[in-house]
């Protein structure tokens, strides 16, 4: 049995930014996601997601990993691994 929990994350657990920095690919944009939020995020353990909006715009999300995991444990979810998605990708 797969013990991976796939979670659609509420906006209360992530911070979003739109950037018009032109990246060649979404993969390259995702590698730069932590830099997009540099000096903007509070201390924490963040997972970054990136979505292409058009040729020169990307939506960057910083998901508060520990906050999500704490909430899941509070709600008595049992899992070995959690994967995070947002409503945009679910």
SEGU-740967 format. One record per residue (C-alpha): residue number from 1; residue in three letters; x, y, z. Coordinates in nm, 2 decimals. Example, Ala and Ser with C-alpha at 12.3 -4.5 7.8 and 13.67 -1.06 7.14 Angstrom:
BEGIN
1; ALA; 1.23; -0.45; 0.78 $
2; SER; 1.37; -0.11; 0.71 $
% end
This chain:
BEGIN
1; UNK; 0.00; 0.00; 0.00 $
2; UNK; 0.13; 0.35; -0.09 $
3; UNK; 0.16; 0.56; 0.22 $
4; UNK; 0.21; 0.88; 0.02 $
5; UNK; -0.05; 1.15; 0.10 $
6; UNK; -0.12; 1.39; -0.18 $
7; UNK; -0.25; 1.72; -0.05 $
8; UNK; -0.42; 2.01; -0.21 $
9; UNK; -0.29; 2.31; -0.02 $
10; UNK; -0.51; 2.59; 0.09 $
11; UNK; -0.38; 2.95; 0.02 $
12; UNK; -0.34; 3.00; 0.39 $
13; UNK; -0.03; 2.77; 0.37 $
14; UNK; 0.15; 2.94; 0.08 $
15; UNK; 0.28; 3.27; -0.04 $
16; UNK; 0.25; 3.36; -0.40 $
17; UNK; 0.45; 3.60; -0.63 $
18; UNK; 0.43; 3.67; -1.00 $
19; UNK; 0.75; 3.74; -1.18 $
20; UNK; 0.81; 3.86; -1.54 $
21; UNK; 1.16; 3.73; -1.55 $
22; UNK; 1.19; 3.55; -1.88 $
23; UNK; 1.31; 3.19; -1.82 $
24; UNK; 1.35; 2.94; -2.11 $
25; UNK; 1.17; 2.67; -1.93 $
26; UNK; 0.95; 2.61; -1.62 $
27; UNK; 1.23; 2.38; -1.48 $
28; UNK; 1.48; 2.67; -1.49 $
29; UNK; 1.23; 2.90; -1.33 $
30; UNK; 1.16; 2.65; -1.05 $
31; UNK; 1.54; 2.63; -0.98 $
32; UNK; 1.53; 3.01; -0.93 $
33; UNK; 1.22; 3.01; -0.71 $
34; UNK; 1.40; 3.04; -0.38 $
35; UNK; 1.58; 3.36; -0.52 $
36; UNK; 1.24; 3.51; -0.62 $
37; UNK; 1.14; 3.50; -0.25 $
38; UNK; 1.48; 3.61; -0.11 $
39; UNK; 1.43; 3.85; 0.18 $
40; UNK; 1.05; 3.81; 0.14 $
41; UNK; 0.98; 3.49; 0.34 $
42; UNK; 0.97; 3.44; 0.71 $
43; UNK; 1.20; 3.17; 0.86 $
44; UNK; 1.07; 2.83; 0.77 $
45; UNK; 1.08; 2.51; 0.57 $
46; UNK; 0.94; 2.59; 0.22 $
47; UNK; 0.86; 2.38; -0.08 $
48; UNK; 0.86; 2.58; -0.41 $
49; UNK; 0.62; 2.53; -0.70 $
50; UNK; 0.64; 2.73; -1.03 $
51; UNK; 0.37; 2.77; -1.30 $
52; UNK; 0.41; 2.94; -1.64 $
53; UNK; 0.14; 3.20; -1.70 $
54; UNK; 0.25; 3.32; -2.04 $
55; UNK; 0.58; 3.36; -2.24 $
56; UNK; 0.74; 3.59; -1.99 $
57; UNK; 0.54; 3.55; -1.66 $
58; UNK; 0.55; 3.28; -1.39 $
59; UNK; 0.36; 3.22; -1.07 $
60; UNK; 0.59; 3.12; -0.79 $
61; UNK; 0.45; 2.96; -0.47 $
62; UNK; 0.63; 2.90; -0.15 $
63; UNK; 0.45; 2.64; 0.05 $
64; UNK; 0.51; 2.62; 0.43 $
65; UNK; 0.59; 2.26; 0.45 $
66; UNK; 0.60; 2.22; 0.83 $
67; UNK; 0.28; 2.41; 0.88 $
68; UNK; 0.10; 2.17; 0.64 $
69; UNK; 0.25; 1.86; 0.80 $
70; UNK; 0.16; 1.99; 1.15 $
71; UNK; -0.20; 2.05; 1.04 $
72; UNK; -0.23; 1.70; 0.88 $
73; UNK; -0.10; 1.54; 1.20 $
74; UNK; -0.34; 1.75; 1.41 $
75; UNK; -0.62; 1.60; 1.19 $
76; UNK; -0.48; 1.25; 1.26 $
77; UNK; -0.37; 1.17; 0.90 $
78; UNK; -0.12; 0.89; 0.89 $
79; UNK; 0.15; 0.89; 0.61 $
80; UNK; 0.52; 0.84; 0.55 $
81; UNK; 0.55; 1.10; 0.27 $
82; UNK; 0.34; 1.40; 0.17 $
83; UNK; 0.32; 1.56; -0.18 $
84; UNK; 0.18; 1.91; -0.20 $
85; UNK; -0.03; 2.06; -0.48 $
86; UNK; -0.23; 2.38; -0.50 $
87; UNK; -0.58; 2.42; -0.64 $
88; UNK; -0.42; 2.54; -0.97 $
89; UNK; -0.27; 2.19; -1.03 $
90; UNK; -0.52; 1.96; -0.86 $
% end
